[in-house]
Amino acid sequence: MTGPDSALRDGDRAALDFAGGFNARLREVLCTLARRGAAIRQDEPRRARQILDALAPWPFYKGGQFLFDLLEWEDFMIDGEPPAVLSRATFGALLDLPAGWVDATFAAIDTHAPEFLRPIIANPPVRWLAATAQSTVHGVVRGLAGLVAPPTTADADRGADDALPPLQGGFYLYEDVVLGLFDLVGARLPSVAGPGQPVREDAAQDGEAPDGGSTPTGSTAAPEGAPSTAVFPIEETFRVSRVEDLEHDWTLRGDATLAGDDGLQLTPAEREKAGTALLNVPFPSTAGVSVDFDFSCAGGNGDGFAVFLIDGAHDTDVGGYGAGLGYGRGPDGKGDGVTKGWLGLGFDKCGNFSGSLAGPCTEDVGRPNRIVLRGSGDRAEGFPFITGVPAPGGLDAVWADRAHVQVLIIDAVVTVHVTRGDTTTTVFDGVDLKLVEGQAPMPETFKLGVSASTGWEVSRHCLRDLVVTMPTAMPLTVDGADQAPAGARTAFTVTARNDGPNDAPDAVVTGSTDPALSDVDVVVSRTTGGATATGAGRTGNGTFRQTLDLPVGGTATITVSGTVDRAATGEVSCSAKIESVTCGNTSPDGSDSHDTPLTEPVPKADLKVCRHAAVSLAPGAEGHIAVSVENPDDDAIDPADAELVFDAPTGFEWTGTAMFTYYHVDGRSEGSGETTLTPSLEDGDRRLRLTGLQPFRTDQGFVLTYVLGIRAKADARPGRYTDGKAVLADSRPLRLTATVQDAARPRAFTNNDAALPVVQPALPEVEPGGTGFLAVTVGFEQDTGQALNSLTQQFNAPSGFRWSGFVSYSYYTGGRTTRGGEGDLEYKLNKTGTILRITGAPPLKASKGLYLTYVLGLTADENATPGPRGDGKAKIGKAGQLTLHATVVDAGDPFRCNR
């Protein structure tokens, strides 16, 4: 307050300015954390839930929730314009504040402490404790500041603030703040080695272990507790020159080295060499494992390379030289096999990995250019030959050949795929090691190793771009229309399934659409078996992306729809594939595509006609069907002489009541003036004909909606009938559907109030993210003379829906004559759009025989699961409450519109 009446002093204003600045900074901090947390909750819901569940028992977490609510921080954060988002560097600077507070506190104690406390403060142990506490705070704060500060520009870019979701009030806000703080600091903390866990060589300073002893190379004591799948995915490109620069803990032994862009060089092209790289990260065996890598093998004919698994509780040195390929035994005493080996997959160029030089075999015959499985063994014992097959295309390969290997082990069953270029061959298809005589039981954990060897013959063996994940088979199919006219909207269905053995909570479907498609939408239209969408579909630049939680047995159907360019010819296509962050897709059908041939373009004068609600009636009962008509094209249509013809589905007849509303797609209701509709009925009331569309504007964005009275015949047989039809002017036909209920189980969408009946005459059918219309009819049975604007009129949307903001109405006095609306309605929506209140009604008074129908725009949530909803509410004056119903239907229903 700075006016002439202000009683504030300069110091007061300075203090208020300081408090205001502090509050603004605090709001920036909280809102930034919450937005970062909201991004985690939306993009990684399972991770977010596990973090919060782990924190929930902690007193600090519970106390934080109490203080958050007590201080009303949610309102503090949401009210007003959103503040700027703080960078990681700014958070690092803010963490300096606690250190300053601690310094000031100790200084104040030294300066102002009472006399009787000074001997205590001066006591050496107390001084030592105080200094230690002060140093500890400084160290922690400085460490945290360094952690949250962006180490590189790229790291800062990954947190681009314009990509963070906006804040929304509600139950999640405190959780989002916690998630944001947890991610900002915790995600960048160094891994903490628990008791018995391996310690990397670079984790201790000056080569010393935390207990003061030395840390031996490759120390690999087994972890305590059950093995965790959290280690997946393990991704290693090997495209570095130093072991310290690898992403994971590897031990390189023998002649193995790193060769920059050539990746992991296991042997040079020299005689009598052997090299091994062992991944010092045990992973559980019960989840199965998928191992993918590229290889290069050139410069000679010997000997080959291997990928192997050992018991995760052990370490190993290099296996046998020459014939052993670094896994099995070497000839003439040139090395034993690995320690506690469980399986070796050899790519045997020279041919001796198949013979007795590498271990026991039934036929001691050298077989060059073979891919061979050898079983379990331990140093000088074991490693029996299991089976071998010719290597497709041989084993010579350079990087340009795109030679790739995928090894799958599920419940001790081995499958191996080898790819060269664009051709993939399954070389081993389900070899069950449980049936192999003498094979060791599967250990609790595995460690992965790769190795190679040379003898008299030489080759340079290199591997790179290795990925280790849990396996799961996720087949995917893409389907679409047999044909589609240019200029029309067409849809493709992408169906993904998880056949196991592991859940894929982070499955991602990505794909591309034809350049001739515009206004592309992506929605998850159907899920089964516990599958769920974990975020909204994204489109852009001819691509789309949809994330899924896809448990074993789950299926998700994604509908990708777009409008075909009117000038397009030939066909339009859609392709898709499914992957997972933690799981390797082992299905050979993980991608697919579909081509839809194009027919003649849609005529520009062709109106778009859509149905917005279905009807379900008991025999003899009456309801309504809602149909909209719009002109989405760029030419004018004169509606004066147009004819509208509606054919009722089998078992139904028209009542002769026809109402209409007129609006713009942005929600503006244009009113309908004093227009009167006089429909004619034909063919035993199965055909309803209207002559002349209303004089509505025909430019893009304006829509007419007709609400037509329909009756189920008294003798109609129960069932859903889809043979109705609507043709407006020269439009292509629209299919009309209606359902006859079982007379023994009728459903009446009414409030059962004889004095003031309120009825929902039609059941809206809306696809996820789409908008339809919900009609509510009020029938006045008494001449009360009460003005409509004096009645309470509130509508609660069914769950999974919200009101779009479109509100229109019409009224009639019975019979077949309909009077249009007189003026617009006034209404209010709550913040979430789930409650709509009529605050200003037309100048009508309740009189016997007057029927008022509201038509309300209703939008389904983008992630709404298909199915019926029956928990909406309509409250009109003192009338009994009406339950509102709506149904979420599969997206891309080809019969919802005529084009």
N, C-alpha and C positions, 0 to 999 in steps of 0.2 A: 504494500500500500504506500504509494508515493505522492498522493495528492496533498492539498493544503491542510486537510483534516487529519493527516497521518500523525500519530503520536510516536512513531518509531524513530529511534536514534540511528546514527550511522552504524554503530556497532551492531544494532539489531538487524539492520539490513544486510550487513556483511555476514552475520551468522546465518540469516535466512538464505542468502545466496549460496553460502557454503553447504547448507543442508540440501538446498535444491540441486546443486551440482552433485552432491553425494547420492541423492535419490536417483538422479538421472543415470549416473554411472552404475548404480546397483541394478537399475532396470535393464540397462544394456547387458550387464553380465548375465542376469537371470534369463532374459529373453534369448540371448545367444546360446546359452546352454540348453534351453528348452527346444530351440529350433534344431540344434544338432541331435538332441535326443529324439525328437519327432522323426527325423530322417532315419535314424536307426530303427525305431519302432515300425516305420512303414516299409523300409527296404529289407530289414532282417528281423521279422517278428519273433522267430523262435529264439534267436540270440538275445533279443531284448528281454523276453520273458524269463530266460534262464538267469540273466544278470540280476533282474529284479527279485526273482525267487530266492537267489543266493543272498541278496542283501537284506531281504525282508525281516529275518530274525534279529538283525543287529540293532542294539539300542539307539545308535546314532541315526539310523534310517527311520525308525519309528518316531524318535524325537523330532527329526527334521519335518516329518509329515505333520506332527502336532503344531510346530511353530509356523509352518507354511500356511496352515489353515487359520491359526490364531491371528497371525499378522495380515491375513487376507491378501497374500502376495499374488494370488491368481488375478484378482481385480486390478491390483497395482500393475501387473504385467500386461494385461489385455487392454485396459482402457487407454484411449488416445492413439496417436499415430505410432506405428511400429518403430522402435529405435534402431539405430545402426547396429550391424552385426560386428562384434569384436573379432580381431584376428588372433591367431595363436600367439604371435609375438606380444600383443597387448596383454593377453592373459599372463604371459611370463613376467611382464613388468609388474602387473598387479600383485603377483605373489611376493614381490619384494616388500610389500607393506607389512606382513606379519613380522619379518625380521626387524624392521624399523620399530615396530611396537615393542618387541622384546628388548632391543637396545635401550629405548627410552625408559622402559620399566626398570631395568637394572641400574641405569644411571640415576633414576629418581630414588631408588633404594639406597644407593651409596650416598646421595646428597642429603636426603630428607628423612632418613630412618630415625626413629626415636632413640634416645640414649640407651635405654634398657635393651634394645635389639642389637646395638652395634657390636657387643662382644660375640654375640651369636653369628652375626654376619661376617665378622672378621675371622671366625674359626676356620682353619685351613680346609677341613673336609667340606664344610658348607660352601666356601669359596670355590673349591674344586667342582662341586656338584653344580653350582650356579654357572660357572664357566663352561662346564660340559653341556648343560642344557642350552645355554646361549649358542654355543658352537653347533650343537645338533640342529637347532632351529635354523641357523644360517645354512647349514649343509643341506637340509631337507628342502628349504625354500629355494636355494640356488639350483639344486638338482631338479626340482619340479619346474622352475622357470626355464631351465635348459630343455626339459622334455617337451614342454608345450610350445616353445619357440620353434618356428619352422626351420628345419635344418637345410632345406633346399627350396627353391622356387616351386619346383614341381609338387612338393609336398603341400605347400600352401595352396596351390591351384586345386588340389584334390578336395579341399574344403571350400570350394567356391561358394560364397554366401548367397549368390543369387539363385543357387540350386536348392537351398534349404527350404523346407516347407514352411508356410506361415503358421502362426500359433492359433490354436482354437481352444477356447475355454473348456473346462471339464475335468473329469477325473484324472486324465493322463498328465496334466501339466506338471505336478510335482515329480511324477515318474520320469517325465521327459527331461527335467532339470537334472535329476540324478543320472540318467543315461548319458546326457551330454557331458557331465563332469567326469563320469567313469571312463567314457571313451576318450576324452581330451587328454587325460593324464594316464589312465591305466593302460590304454592301448599301446603307448610308446615306452612303457617301463620295460627294462630288460627282463628276460625270462629268469625266474627264480628257481634254482635247482633245489628240489626238496630232498629229504633224506634218501640216500641210496640212488638218486638220479644222476645221470652222467653230467659231468662238468666239461664245457668246451675249453680248449687250450687257451683261448683268448679271454676267458671269463675271469681268470686269476691274474694278478699283477706279478711281474717278474718271475713267472713260472712257478708260483707257489699256490698250493691249494688253500682254501679258507682256514684249515687247521694248522697251517704253517708247513706242511709237508709238500712234497712235489706232486704235481698232477701228471701222471704218466699219459703218454699218447694213447688215445683210443680207450681210455678207462670207461667201462660200460657196465657197471653194476646194475642189476635189474631194478626197475622202479617198484616202489611199494604200492600195494592196493591193486585193484582191478585195472587192466590196461584200458586206455581211453582211445576212442576214435577221433578225439579232438586234434590229433596230429595231422589228420588229413585236411586238405590236400597237401602233398609234399611235391613241390615243383622246383626243379633245378635245371637251368639251362646249361650249366658248366661253361658258359662262354666268358670265362674270366681267366686270369693268369696266376692268381694266388689262391691258396686254400682259404685264407682269411676272408676272401671276398665271396665265398659260396653262401648261399641262402641258408643252408642247413649244415649240421655237424657231420662231416665226412672225414674218414681217415684214408689217406692214399698210401699204399704200400707197394713195395717192389719197384717196378719200372713205370708205374702209373704217374702221370703228370697232367697239368692243365695247359691247354694250347690255344687260348684265346677263342677266336670264332670257330675253331675246329673242335671246341668242347673238351671232353675228357679223353686224353690219349692214354690208352691202357698199355700199349706197347709201341715202340718205334719199329720201323721195318728193319730190324736187326735180329741176329740169331740168339737163341737161348735167353729170351726175355719173358718176363711174366709180371703183370701188374694187376692190382686189385683196388677198388674203391668200395669201402664199406660205409653204409649209412648208419651212424650211431644213434638212431631213433627207433626204438622198438615200437611195433604197432600190433594191435590184437589180430590174432589169426582167425577168430570166429566170425569176424565181419567180412572175411574174404579180402582179396586185394586185386587191384588192377594196376599193371605197370605198363607204361607207354614210353617209347623212346625212339629216336632216329639213330641210324648207324652208318658209318663209313668203313669200308674194309678194302684196302687197295695196296699195291706195291709188291705183291708176291702171292704165294700159295700156302702160307702157314700162319699159325695153325688154326686159329679161330678165337671166338670170344664166347662168354657165357654170362647169363644173368642167374643169380642163385639166391636162395633163402637159407638162413641158418636159424637156430634157436635164439630168440631175442634175448635170452639171459646170458649169452656168451659173446666173446670176441673171436676174431680169427686172423691169422696171417694169410699170406698168399698161398693158394693151393698149388697143385702140381704144375710144373713147366711142361711145355710140349703138348703131349696128348691130353693132359688134364685140363687144359684151357683155364687154369687157375682155380678150378673147382675140384675135380677128381684127382686121383693120384698121378704123379708124373713117372715117366719111364726111367729105369736104371738109377733109381734113387734120387731123381731130380725133384724132390719135394713130395711130401704127403698131401692129402686133400685138405679141405678146410676143416675147421673145428665145428662139430655139431651141425654139419650140413643136413638139410632136409630135402632140398630139391635143386638140381642144376639143369638149366636149359642151355644146351650148347649149340653154337652155330659153327659147325665143324668144317672148315675149309679143306684141311689136309686129309681128314678121314680117320684119325686114330682115336677120337673121342668115342667112337662106336666099338673099339676093340678092347682087348684085355689090358693094354697099357694104362688105360684110365680107370680100370676097375673090372669087377666080374662081368661076364657077358656069355651068352649062349653060343654065338658065332664069332670067332676071333678073326674078323675080316675088316680091313680098312674100307671105309665108305666115304669118299670125299664129297664136299658140297651137300652135307646132310644137316638136318636139324634134329637134335637128339635129346631125349630126357634121361637123366640119371637120378637115381634115388638117394636115400639118406646114407650118410657115412660120417666117420669121425677120424680125421687124420689118416692113419694107415689102414683103416678098416672100412669096408662097405663101398658105397657109390656104385650100386649095380646098374647095368644097362636096363632101361625099361622099354623104350621104343624109339624109332627114328624114321624120318621121311626125307625125301629129296627136298632141297631148298628151292622154292619156286624162283626161277630166274637166276639160280646160283647165289653165291655170297659176295662176289665182287660188287662193290657199290661205292659211288661218290655221292656227295651231298645233292647234286643235281638229279640223281636217280630217285630221290625222295623215298629211301628205304626206311620202313617204319615197322616196329614190332609192338604188339599188344599181348600181354600175358595176363590171363584171368585165372584166379584160383579161388574156388568157392567150395567150402566143405571138402577140401582135399581133392577136388576135381579140377583138372587142368585143361584150359582151352587156350590156344595160341593162334593169333592172326598175324600174317605177314603181308605188308603192303609195299608194292613197288610202283611208283607213279600213281596211277588211278586204279590199279588192280589190287584187290585184297583177296588173299587166300587163307582159308582156315586150315592150318597144317595139323593141329591136334584139336579134336572136337570132343571134349569131355572124357579125358583120361582119368579114371578114378584111382587115385593112389592108395585108397583103402583096400584095394584088391591086389596090390603088389606085395608079393611075399617078401618079408623082411623089412618092409618100409616102417620107419619109426612113426609113432603116433604124432599127430600134429601138436606142436608145442603151444603154450599159451600165447606167446608173442613171437613175431618174426623180426629179423633184421635183413635188409636187402643188400646184396653185393653185386657188383659187376666186375668181370675179370677178363683177361685175355692172355695168350701165351704164344710164343714162337719156339721152334726147335732149329732144325737145319733149314727148313723153309721159313720165310719171313713174310710179314704183312704189317702194315700200320693199321691198328684198330682204334677207332674213335667212336664215342657216343656223345649225344647232346640232347637237350630238350626233353628231359626225363620228367614224367609225372606219375606219382603214386597216389591212388585214390581207392575208396571203397567201390566195388563193382555193383552195378544194378542195371537191369535191362529195361530201357525206356523206349519202346517202339512209338513211332509217330506216323500219322497219316494225314494227308491233305486232300480234301474233296471239295467239289463245287458244282455249280449248275452245268447241265449238259450244253446249254447255250444261253446267251444273253444279248439283248439288243444294245447297240451302241447308244449312249446317252442315258441308259437305265442304271439303276443301282443293282449290283450283284454282290454275292457273298461267297466266301470260302470257309470251310470248317476244318480246323486243325485239331486233331484228337491225339492226346498224349496219354500213355498208360505206363504204370510202373509194375513190372513183373517180378521185381525183387532181385536179390534177397535183402537189399537195404532200402530204408526210407530215403527220399530225396527232398528234404525240406527247403532246399535252395535251387530247385530246378528252374531253368530259364529256357523259354521258347523264343527263338529269334527267327526272323524271316524277312523276305523281301516281297514287294508287290509290284505289279506292272506299272511302268511310267504312265500308262493311259488311265490309271485309277487316281481319283482325287477324293478329298474329304474322307480319308480312310479312318475307320473306327475299329478298335480291337476291344472285345469284351469276352470274359469267361462266361459262356452261356449255359454250361451244365457241368456239374461235378458229381462224382460218385466215389464211394469207398474212402471217404475222409479227405479227399483232395480239396484244396482251397486255393483261391488266388491270394497272393501276398502283397498285392499292389495293383494299381490301375495299369492297364495296357498303355504302352507308349508308341507313338508313330512319328515318322519324320523322314524326309529325304528318301522315300521309297522303301523304308524298313519299318519293322515293328518288333516289339519286345514285350513279353508277358512273363512275370515271375510266378512260380507255383510252389506250394507245399504239396508234394506228391508222395504219400506213403505207399508202402507195398499194397498192391491191389487197388490203388486209387486211379481214377481216370478223370481227365479234364478236357472239355471241349471248348475251344476258343473260336469265336466267330470273327472273321476279318472281312469287313464290307467296305465298298467304295463305289463311287459313281464313275461309270465308263465315259471317257471322252466321246462326244457325239461324232467326232471325225475319225475315231479309231476303226481299224479294220483288222481282220485276221483273228487274233485271240488275245485274251488277257490271262496272265499267269500269277500264281502265288506259290512260293516255296518256303519251307520252314524246317528247322531242326531243333532238337532238344538236348541240353547239356545240364550239368550240375557242377557246382563249385567243389563239393566234397566227394562226389561220386563220379566214377567213370561210366559212361553209357556203354554197356556191353552189347546192346542190340544192334544187329546189322541193319535194322530198319529205323535208325534214329533220325532220318530226314526223308522228306518227300516233297512233291510238287504237284500242281494241277493246272491244266490249261483249259480255259473255257472259250469255245469258239464264239465269235460275234456274228450277229445277224444284222438285218437292216436297222438303221438308226431309229430311235423313238421319234415320231412326228412332233414337231414343235407345238402343235395345237392339242397335244394329248394331255388331258388333265390327270393329275395324280389323285387317286382316290384311295383312302385307307379306312380300315375299321379300327375303332378305338376301344370298343367294349364288346364283350360277348354277352349272351343271355342264357340263363339256365332256369327253366320254368317247369312247374308241375303241370300235368295235363289240365287244360282249361284256364290256366293262370296267364296274366298279362305282364309284359315287361317292355323294354326298349332296346333297340340296336342303334349305336352311334356310328355315323359315317362322316368323314371329312372329305372335302374337295378343295384342291388348290392348283394353281398354275405355276409350276416352278420354272417355266421357260420364259424367254425374253420377248414374246410377241403377244399382242392383245387378243382377247377372245370376247366376242359379243355374246353375252349370255341370254339375250332377250328371247331368242327362239329355241333355246336348247331344251332338250327333253331329258328327264331323269326317270329311269325305270329301275325298280327294285323288285326282285323275285325272292320270296320267302323260302327258306330251306324246307325240305320235306317235313310234314307234321306241324307246320306253322302257317299262320295267316296274319295279315296286317289288320290292325284295328282301325286304321284310317287317321290316327293322330300323327301329325308331323310337326315338329318344332325345329327351329334352327337358331344358330348364333353365328356371329360374324366377328372376326378378330384378326389381329396381326400376330405373327409368331413371336414378337417381343413381349406379348402379354396384353397389349392394348385391346380393349373391347370397343368395337365401333358402334355397337347398338344395331338394331334392325328396324328402327322406325315403326311405322304402322302397317308394314307389309303383312298380308294375310295369305296363308297357304290353303289351297283347296284341292287336296289330292283326290284322284279317282282310283277305284279298286276294280280289278278285273280277275278273270280266271278263278272264280270262287274265292276272292280276296287274297289269292297268293301273289298277285302282282299289284304293286302300287306305282302309279304314274303321276309325276309332277311336270307341268309344262312351264318352262322358263326358269332359269336360274335367277336368283335375286340380283339386282343391279349392283353387285359388289365390284370393287376395283380388282382388276385382273393382274396388276403388276406383282412381282415376286414378294412373298411374305404375307399376303392376305389369304385367309382361309375361311371357308364356310363349313359348319358342322351341322348335320341333320341328326335329330333324335327321333326315331320312328317307333311308334307303338306296334307291338307284335304280340300275338297270342298263340300259345300251344293248343292245338286242337284237343278236344275232350277225349278223343279216341287215339291220340298219338302214342306211339310205342316209345318207351324210354330209349335214349341213345343220343349220340352227338351227330348232327347232320351238317354236312359241309357243302351242300349243293345249291345254296342260295347264290344270288348274283346281283350286282349293282353296276349299271352303265350310266354314266353322266355325260351328256353331249356325245362326243365322239371318243370317249375314253375307252381304253381296254377294260374288260370286265374285272370286277373285284369279287372275290369269293366271299360269301356271307355264311357264317356258321352259327348254329344255335343248338342247345341241348335240351332234350325232354327228360325231366327228372323221373325217377322211379316214384310212382304214386305212393308207395308205402314209406318212402323216405323223402318227403318234399322239403325244400328249403325256401323259405319266404324271407326276402330281404326287406323287412318292414319292422316298424316299432310296435305294431299291434295295438295302436291307440286309435280307437274308433272316433274320438272327438277331433283329434288333429293327427291324422295318419301321415307319417313320413316314410318314404319308400326310396330304396336305391333301385332304380329300374334296370340297370345294366352293370355287368361285372367288367371293370377295366382290365385289359390285358396289355401289359407294358414290358418291353424288354429292358434289361439292365442298362441304366443310363439314358433310357428313352422317356418320352413324355406322352401320356394319354389323357383321358378325360374321365372324371367321375361325376355322374349325375345324381342329384338328390331332388326328389319331387315332394312338395308339401301340398296336401289336399285339404282345403278348408271346407268343413262340413257344417259350419254354423255362420250365421250373419252377425258376427261380433262387431264388425266395423273397426276392429283394432288395426292401427297403422303398422305396416310391416317393419318400419324402422324402429318400432318400439319393442320388437321381439329380440331376445337373445338368440344369436345365430352363430354357433361355433362348430368348427369341423376339425377333428383330430385325424391326421393321416394314418393309414395302417403302417405297421412297422416295415421298414425297408423302403418307405416312400416319403416324399415331401411335396408340399404344394409348390407349383411352379410360379405362381403369381398371376396366372390367367384366371379371371373370374367373369363369367357371363351368365345370362339367364334368359328365359322366355316364359310366357304364361299363356294359358288358354282357359276357356270356360266350358270345356266339355265338347262332345260332338267331334266334328272334323274341322272346325275352324280354329286356327291358331292366331293369336295376336302377338306381334313382336314385342321386344323390350322397349321401354321408354326411359332412356338415360342410362348412365353407367352406375355400377355399384361402387361403393367405397368399402375398403377392407384393410385389415392389418395382419401381418405375418409375424410370428415370433422369430427369434434369431436363427433357429435351425430350420425354419420353414415347415415345421410339423404341425403347427396350430394356425388356423385361419379363422379370423373373426370378421363377419359382415358388420360394418359400422355405419353404412349409409345405404338404404334400400330404395327401390323405385316408389313413386307415389301411388301405392296400391293399399287397399284396405281389405281385410279378410271378409269374404262373402261366400255364401254357400255356392258350391260349384266352381270356385276358382282354384286352378291348379298352377303352382309356381314351380318351375324346374331350374335349379342352379346347375351350371356346367363348370366344373372346377378342374384346372390343369393339375395333373398329378405326375411327378417324376420319380422313377425308380432309381435307387442308389446304383452306382456303377458296379459295385461288387455284390449286388443283391442276388441271392440264390434263387433259381426258378422254383416256383411253387405258390400256393395260395396264401393270402394273409387275411385274417378276419378279426382284427383288433382295433380298427379305426372307430371313430365316434362322430355322430352328428347330434347336436342339441339345438332344437328350435323352440323357443319360448318354453311353455310348460308341457310340451308334448313329451311323450316317452322317448327315451334315448334310442337312437338308431345305430346299430353296429354297421360299420362300413367295411366293405370287402374289396380286395383287388388281388390280381394275380401277376406274378413276375413270370414271363414266358421266355423261352430260349431266344437269344438274339438272332437277328437275321432271318426271322420267319418269312419265307418267300411268299406267303399268302396273306400277310398283313396289309400289304399295299398292292395295287395293280401294276406298279412300276418302280 
